[in-house]
Amino acid sequence: MTSHTRSPADLRNMFGANLRQLSRQYPSISELSRQLGINRTQFNRYLSGESFPRPDVLDRICQFFEVDARILLDPVEKLSKTGQVINGAFLADFLGRGVLQLREEFFPSGFYRFTRRSFINDEKFVIGLVYVFRDAGVTYIKGFEAKEAMRSQGLPDSPGVREFRGYISGHEDGVAFVIARRNAMTYSFNYLARVASLENNFWSGYVARTVRENETGERVTRMVYEHLGRDTKQVLAAARSAGFANEAELLPFHQRLLHTGQPFC
């Protein structure tokens, strides 16, 4: 059936089928309805093809799912979702599930101080600061490589070159990041799990670089994250300490969680 012969019922059914497909990315229809600002009963009528939204509501739905008005005419698998690879139709139920289910209370937004051993000098450690935030249901992370680390590799140390960004996915007992610098061809994979602490704000795990094996640098090392929230005093102190550090300069609990005297395995 061509688009010009479709009846109102055909359009409602196509829209309902597409909306059901898009809604599968979310664990709760009630929560999805709340985020969209649509009455749950009315949303169910859209899903079943019984009703069709007003133009302003349709526009709101399209913007939320980042699709266009072809949602009325074509199966959602054919729609272009700009910038969405992990959450696109092909990977949504595989890699996308953890991205969309990462709750604020499980891994909160805000600033984090991290510590890890240097990949290029195993006698040094890297202290850094990153910012975690959420946008349209996805959790992102951004920060800057230490200037010393860039210079030691013969790379520019301007902010634009040092900046890295990534996305965070939830797992059964932790979180995973995929991070890269701007226009880079290599990435890093990071895994963290929460550890018991007084304020319940520490995470430990490891970071792995996607580079070839060589004799002068490690590809995997332990890493610690400490959630600072948006406490200005702590964030500024962490920013001032960012860069290379000796083991003796590390914060005691960071040093303990890194198991600095034990090889990573």
C-alpha positions in Angstrom: 0.0 0.0 0.0 1.4 3.4 -1.0 1.4 6.3 1.3 -1.2 8.3 -0.6 -3.8 5.5 -0.3 -3.4 5.0 3.5 -6.5 5.5 5.5 -6.6 7.3 9.0 -6.7 3.8 10.5 -3.6 2.8 8.6 -1.7 5.8 9.8 -2.8 5.2 13.4 -1.7 1.6 13.3 1.7 2.5 11.8 2.2 5.2 14.4 1.1 2.8 17.2 3.5 0.1 16.0 6.4 2.5 15.8 5.6 4.0 19.2 5.6 0.5 20.7 9.0 -0.2 19.2 10.4 3.0 20.5 8.9 2.5 23.9 10.7 -0.9 24.3 13.8 1.0 25.2 12.2 2.1 28.5 11.4 -0.3 31.3 8.2 1.5 32.4 5.4 2.9 30.3 4.3 5.0 33.3 7.7 6.6 33.6 7.9 7.2 29.8 4.4 8.8 29.8 5.5 11.0 32.7 8.7 12.1 30.8 6.6 12.9 27.7 3.9 14.7 29.7 1.2 12.5 28.3 -1.6 10.9 30.3 -0.9 7.2 30.7 -4.4 6.2 29.4 -4.1 8.4 26.4 -0.6 7.1 25.7 -1.9 3.5 25.8 -4.5 4.5 23.1 -1.6 5.8 20.9 0.2 2.5 21.4 -2.8 0.4 20.4 -3.6 2.5 17.3 -7.0 3.6 18.8 -6.1 7.3 18.8 -3.7 9.8 17.2 -2.0 12.8 19.0 -2.5 16.4 18.3 0.2 18.1 16.1 1.9 19.6 19.2 1.9 16.3 21.0 3.2 14.5 17.9 6.0 17.1 17.7 6.9 16.5 21.4 7.0 12.7 20.8 9.2 13.1 17.7 11.7 15.4 19.5 11.9 13.1 22.5 12.7 10.0 20.4 14.7 12.0 17.9 12.7 10.8 14.9 10.8 12.8 12.3 7.3 12.8 10.9 8.0 9.7 8.8 7.0 7.9 12.0 3.5 8.1 10.5 4.5 6.4 7.2 7.5 4.0 7.6 8.5 1.3 10.1 10.8 2.8 12.8 13.7 0.6 11.7 13.9 2.7 8.5 13.9 6.1 10.3 17.2 8.0 10.6 18.0 8.7 14.3 20.9 11.1 14.0 23.7 10.5 16.5 22.1 7.4 17.9 24.1 4.3 17.3 23.9 2.5 20.6 20.2 3.5 21.1 19.3 3.0 17.4 16.9 0.3 16.4 19.6 -2.3 15.7 21.4 -2.1 19.0 18.8 -0.8 21.4 18.0 -4.1 23.0 21.7 -5.1 23.2 24.2 -2.3 24.0 21.5 0.4 24.4 19.7 -1.3 27.3 22.4 -0.4 29.9 22.7 3.1 28.6 19.0 3.9 29.1 18.7 2.1 32.5 21.5 3.9 34.3 19.7 5.6 37.2 20.8 8.7 38.9 20.9 7.0 42.3 23.0 4.2 41.0 25.7 6.4 39.5 25.0 10.1 40.3 25.8 13.1 38.2 28.4 15.7 39.2 32.1 15.9 39.4 34.4 12.9 40.1 38.1 12.8 41.0 39.9 9.8 39.6 43.3 8.2 40.1 45.1 5.6 38.1 48.7 4.5 37.3 50.2 6.2 34.3 50.3 4.2 31.1 53.6 5.7 30.0 55.5 5.9 33.3 54.6 3.1 35.8 56.3 5.1 38.6 53.8 7.9 38.3 50.1 8.2 38.8 47.5 10.4 37.1 45.0 12.4 39.1 42.1 13.9 37.1 38.7 15.5 37.3 35.7 14.5 35.1 32.1 15.7 34.9 29.2 13.3 34.6 25.8 14.6 33.4 22.6 13.3 31.8 20.8 14.4 28.6 17.7 12.9 27.1 18.1 9.7 29.2 21.8 9.1 28.3 24.6 9.6 30.8 27.7 11.3 29.4 31.2 12.0 30.8 33.8 14.6 29.9 37.2 15.8 31.1 40.7 16.7 30.0 43.9 14.7 29.8 46.8 16.0 32.0 49.1 18.4 30.2 52.1 16.4 31.2 50.7 13.3 29.7 50.1 15.0 26.3 53.6 16.6 26.3 55.3 13.3 27.1 53.7 11.8 24.0 54.7 14.7 21.8 51.1 15.9 21.5 49.7 19.4 21.8 48.4 20.4 25.2 45.7 22.8 24.2 42.3 22.3 25.9 40.6 21.4 22.6 43.1 18.5 22.0 43.2 17.3 25.6 39.4 17.1 26.0 37.8 13.7 26.1 34.2 12.7 26.1 32.2 9.5 26.3 29.0 7.7 27.4 28.3 5.6 30.4 26.4 2.3 30.5 24.9 0.5 33.5 25.8 -3.1 34.3 24.5 -5.6 36.9 27.1 -4.5 39.5 28.7 -1.5 38.1 29.2 1.0 35.2 31.2 1.0 32.0 32.5 4.0 30.0 33.7 4.3 26.4 35.8 7.5 26.1 37.8 9.1 23.4 39.6 12.4 22.6 38.3 14.6 19.8 38.9 13.1 16.4 40.9 10.2 18.0 41.1 6.8 16.4 41.7 5.1 19.7 39.5 4.7 22.7 39.5 3.6 26.3 37.2 1.2 28.1 36.5 1.8 31.8 34.7 -0.4 34.3 33.9 0.6 37.8 32.0 -1.0 40.7 30.9 0.8 43.9 33.0 0.0 47.0 32.0 0.3 50.7 33.0 3.6 52.2 31.8 6.1 54.8 29.9 8.3 52.3 29.3 5.6 49.7 31.0 7.7 47.1 33.9 5.6 45.9 34.1 3.3 42.8 37.0 1.2 41.8 37.8 -0.9 38.7 40.1 -0.6 35.7 40.7 1.2 32.4 41.9 -0.4 29.2 43.4 1.4 26.2 42.7 0.2 22.6 46.3 0.2 21.5 48.7 -2.4 20.3 50.8 -4.3 22.9 54.3 -2.9 23.3 57.2 -3.1 25.8 57.1 0.5 27.0 53.6 0.9 28.3 50.7 -0.9 29.9 47.3 -1.2 28.3 45.3 -2.0 31.4 45.5 -0.6 34.9 43.4 -0.1 38.0 41.4 3.0 38.5 39.5 4.8 41.4 36.7 7.3 41.1 35.5 9.5 44.0 32.2 11.3 43.6 32.5 15.0 44.6 29.1 16.1 43.5 29.0 19.8 43.0 30.9 20.8 46.1 32.8 23.8 44.9 35.6 23.5 47.5 36.3 19.8 46.8 36.0 20.3 43.0 38.5 23.2 43.0 40.9 21.3 45.2 40.7 18.3 42.9 41.3 20.5 39.9 44.5 22.0 41.5 45.9 18.5 42.2 45.2 17.2 38.6 48.2 15.9 36.7 51.1 13.4 37.5 51.8 12.5 41.1 54.0 10.1 43.0 52.5 7.3 45.0 53.2 9.1 48.3 51.1 12.1 47.1 48.0 10.0 46.5 45.0 10.2 48.9 45.2 7.3 51.3 41.9 5.7 50.4 42.7 6.1 46.7 46.1 4.4 47.3 44.5 1.6 49.2 41.9 0.9 46.5 44.5 0.9 43.7 46.5 -1.9 45.4 49.7 -0.2 44.2 51.9 -3.0 45.4 50.1 -5.7 43.5 50.1 -6.3 39.7 46.8 -6.0 37.8 45.3 -9.3 36.9 
